[in-house]
């Protein structure tokens, strides 16, 4: 079973992502509330996939992606962004994010993206 790290400063967003993925059969989750927390959780748990918000306090998703990529070039990351953050999304993709989901996301898009990246599509 795949382990998924959900990184967002909004607890309700983490819960929404988790609830939608549970419906698709995923059960092993880790959570982080900011980029710094995401780094330590990544080192601790080595998740198979990270779903990460771009805009967060302490360390944003772009900085966290950059740091995690230094540790593991093969890491699979999907970025989440609100409308209007296209520049940051482009930067995230250049840094190695595999895809992005625009908030508010459609559950089908989230599940399709996760399955595709984990090779289950």
Short mmCIF file of the C-alpha atoms (twelve columns), coordinates in Angstrom:
data_MODEL
# 
_entry.id   MODEL 
# 
loop_
_atom_site.group_PDB 
_atom_site.id 
_atom_site.type_symbol 
_atom_site.label_atom_id 
_atom_site.label_alt_id 
_atom_site.label_comp_id 
_atom_site.label_asym_id 
_atom_site.label_seq_id 
_atom_site.Cartn_x 
_atom_site.Cartn_y 
_atom_site.Cartn_z 
_atom_site.pdbx_PDB_model_num 
ATOM 1   C CA . UNK A 1   0.000   0.000  0.000   1 
ATOM 2   C CA . UNK A 2   1.216   3.482  -0.802  1 
ATOM 3   C CA . UNK A 3   2.043   6.068  1.858   1 
ATOM 4   C CA . UNK A 4   0.936   9.614  1.006   1 
ATOM 5   C CA . UNK A 5   2.129   12.790 2.737   1 
ATOM 6   C CA . UNK A 6   -0.446  15.608 2.602   1 
ATOM 7   C CA . UNK A 7   1.035   19.059 3.222   1 
ATOM 8   C CA . UNK A 8   -1.252  22.067 3.716   1 
ATOM 9   C CA . UNK A 9   -1.481  24.737 6.398   1 
ATOM 10  C CA . UNK A 10  -5.285  24.388 6.390   1 
ATOM 11  C CA . UNK A 11  -6.366  21.312 8.375   1 
ATOM 12  C CA . UNK A 12  -9.703  21.168 6.504   1 
ATOM 13  C CA . UNK A 13  -7.829  20.903 3.173   1 
ATOM 14  C CA . UNK A 14  -5.703  18.031 4.480   1 
ATOM 15  C CA . UNK A 15  -8.877  16.320 5.669   1 
ATOM 16  C CA . UNK A 16  -10.625 16.875 2.329   1 
ATOM 17  C CA . UNK A 17  -7.705  15.412 0.365   1 
ATOM 18  C CA . UNK A 18  -7.491  12.459 2.749   1 
ATOM 19  C CA . UNK A 19  -11.260 11.784 2.649   1 
ATOM 20  C CA . UNK A 20  -11.271 11.790 -1.158  1 
ATOM 21  C CA . UNK A 21  -8.272  9.482  -1.373  1 
ATOM 22  C CA . UNK A 22  -9.808  7.105  1.191   1 
ATOM 23  C CA . UNK A 23  -12.785 6.699  -1.165  1 
ATOM 24  C CA . UNK A 24  -10.296 5.543  -3.820  1 
ATOM 25  C CA . UNK A 25  -8.843  2.931  -1.458  1 
ATOM 26  C CA . UNK A 26  -5.788  4.730  -0.057  1 
ATOM 27  C CA . UNK A 27  -5.353  4.288  3.687   1 
ATOM 28  C CA . UNK A 28  -1.795  5.202  4.712   1 
ATOM 29  C CA . UNK A 29  -1.410  8.950  5.279   1 
ATOM 30  C CA . UNK A 30  0.988   11.369 6.926   1 
ATOM 31  C CA . UNK A 31  0.210   15.063 7.413   1 
ATOM 32  C CA . UNK A 32  2.249   18.249 7.693   1 
ATOM 33  C CA . UNK A 33  1.087   21.827 8.255   1 
ATOM 34  C CA . UNK A 34  3.977   23.667 6.577   1 
ATOM 35  C CA . UNK A 35  7.109   23.111 4.515   1 
ATOM 36  C CA . UNK A 36  9.438   22.656 7.497   1 
ATOM 37  C CA . UNK A 37  7.129   20.010 8.954   1 
ATOM 38  C CA . UNK A 38  6.963   18.364 5.505   1 
ATOM 39  C CA . UNK A 39  10.771  18.010 5.408   1 
ATOM 40  C CA . UNK A 40  10.958  16.249 8.760   1 
ATOM 41  C CA . UNK A 41  7.939   14.041 7.960   1 
ATOM 42  C CA . UNK A 42  9.524   13.114 4.628   1 
ATOM 43  C CA . UNK A 43  12.765  12.045 6.323   1 
ATOM 44  C CA . UNK A 44  10.836  10.109 9.019   1 
ATOM 45  C CA . UNK A 45  8.366   8.286  6.811   1 
ATOM 46  C CA . UNK A 46  9.666   8.258  3.215   1 
ATOM 47  C CA . UNK A 47  6.203   8.555  1.623   1 
ATOM 48  C CA . UNK A 48  5.579   7.278  -1.915  1 
ATOM 49  C CA . UNK A 49  3.842   10.530 -2.875  1 
ATOM 50  C CA . UNK A 50  3.613   14.075 -1.516  1 
ATOM 51  C CA . UNK A 51  0.609   16.309 -2.188  1 
ATOM 52  C CA . UNK A 52  1.738   19.803 -1.208  1 
ATOM 53  C CA . UNK A 53  0.201   23.250 -1.064  1 
ATOM 54  C CA . UNK A 54  2.291   26.080 -2.484  1 
ATOM 55  C CA . UNK A 55  1.356   28.901 -0.102  1 
ATOM 56  C CA . UNK A 56  2.189   28.093 3.540   1 
ATOM 57  C CA . UNK A 57  3.816   29.829 6.519   1 
ATOM 58  C CA . UNK A 58  7.426   29.193 7.669   1 
ATOM 59  C CA . UNK A 59  8.479   27.449 4.442   1 
ATOM 60  C CA . UNK A 60  6.315   27.460 1.322   1 
ATOM 61  C CA . UNK A 61  5.766   24.508 -0.976  1 
ATOM 62  C CA . UNK A 62  8.325   25.684 -3.551  1 
ATOM 63  C CA . UNK A 63  11.110  25.878 -0.933  1 
ATOM 64  C CA . UNK A 64  10.070  22.531 0.566   1 
ATOM 65  C CA . UNK A 65  10.026  20.908 -2.892  1 
ATOM 66  C CA . UNK A 66  13.528  22.259 -3.564  1 
ATOM 67  C CA . UNK A 67  14.853  20.837 -0.254  1 
ATOM 68  C CA . UNK A 68  13.151  17.446 -0.624  1 
ATOM 69  C CA . UNK A 69  14.472  17.113 -4.192  1 
ATOM 70  C CA . UNK A 70  18.010  17.628 -2.824  1 
ATOM 71  C CA . UNK A 71  17.445  14.582 -0.590  1 
ATOM 72  C CA . UNK A 72  15.709  12.425 -3.202  1 
ATOM 73  C CA . UNK A 73  15.637  13.152 -6.931  1 
ATOM 74  C CA . UNK A 74  13.045  10.380 -7.461  1 
ATOM 75  C CA . UNK A 75  10.468  11.829 -5.047  1 
ATOM 76  C CA . UNK A 76  6.944   12.092 -6.463  1 
ATOM 77  C CA . UNK A 77  5.302   15.437 -5.696  1 
ATOM 78  C CA . UNK A 78  1.968   16.937 -6.746  1 
ATOM 79  C CA . UNK A 79  1.558   20.635 -5.985  1 
ATOM 80  C CA . UNK A 80  -1.752  22.260 -5.030  1 
ATOM 81  C CA . UNK A 81  -2.369  25.885 -5.868  1 
ATOM 82  C CA . UNK A 82  -5.158  28.392 -5.861  1 
ATOM 83  C CA . UNK A 83  -6.164  30.062 -9.112  1 
ATOM 84  C CA . UNK A 84  -3.763  32.816 -10.092 1 
ATOM 85  C CA . UNK A 85  -0.561  31.091 -8.944  1 
ATOM 86  C CA . UNK A 86  0.480   30.012 -12.433 1 
ATOM 87  C CA . UNK A 87  4.005   31.424 -12.075 1 
ATOM 88  C CA . UNK A 88  4.626   29.373 -8.946  1 
ATOM 89  C CA . UNK A 89  3.166   26.264 -10.582 1 
ATOM 90  C CA . UNK A 90  5.558   26.639 -13.527 1 
ATOM 91  C CA . UNK A 91  8.468   27.025 -11.097 1 
ATOM 92  C CA . UNK A 92  7.345   23.900 -9.183  1 
ATOM 93  C CA . UNK A 93  7.205   21.857 -12.399 1 
ATOM 94  C CA . UNK A 94  10.701  23.088 -13.358 1 
ATOM 95  C CA . UNK A 95  11.932  21.982 -9.914  1 
ATOM 96  C CA . UNK A 96  10.535  18.518 -10.485 1 
ATOM 97  C CA . UNK A 97  6.916   18.431 -9.343  1 
ATOM 98  C CA . UNK A 98  5.131   15.810 -11.434 1 
ATOM 99  C CA . UNK A 99  1.754   17.555 -11.653 1 
ATOM 100 C CA . UNK A 100 -0.417  20.164 -10.009 1 
ATOM 101 C CA . UNK A 101 -4.008  20.415 -8.883  1 
ATOM 102 C CA . UNK A 102 -5.868  23.721 -8.770  1 
ATOM 103 C CA . UNK A 103 -7.923  24.463 -5.648  1 
ATOM 104 C CA . UNK A 104 -10.763 24.048 -5.168  1 
ATOM 105 C CA . UNK A 105 -10.022 20.682 -6.731  1 
ATOM 106 C CA . UNK A 106 -12.431 18.190 -8.200  1 
ATOM 107 C CA . UNK A 107 -12.203 14.825 -6.392  1 
ATOM 108 C CA . UNK A 108 -12.004 12.924 -9.705  1 
ATOM 109 C CA . UNK A 109 -9.036  15.016 -10.834 1 
ATOM 110 C CA . UNK A 110 -7.238  14.417 -7.529  1 
ATOM 111 C CA . UNK A 111 -7.755  10.648 -7.669  1 
ATOM 112 C CA . UNK A 112 -6.878  10.429 -11.378 1 
ATOM 113 C CA . UNK A 113 -3.638  12.385 -10.761 1 
ATOM 114 C CA . UNK A 114 -2.619  10.255 -7.772  1 
ATOM 115 C CA . UNK A 115 -3.365  6.971  -9.553  1 
ATOM 116 C CA . UNK A 116 -1.470  8.133  -12.647 1 
ATOM 117 C CA . UNK A 117 1.654   9.120  -10.717 1 
ATOM 118 C CA . UNK A 118 1.636   5.930  -8.633  1 
ATOM 119 C CA . UNK A 119 1.211   3.879  -11.816 1 
ATOM 120 C CA . UNK A 120 -2.285  2.634  -11.007 1 
ATOM 121 C CA . UNK A 121 -4.220  4.405  -13.750 1 
# 
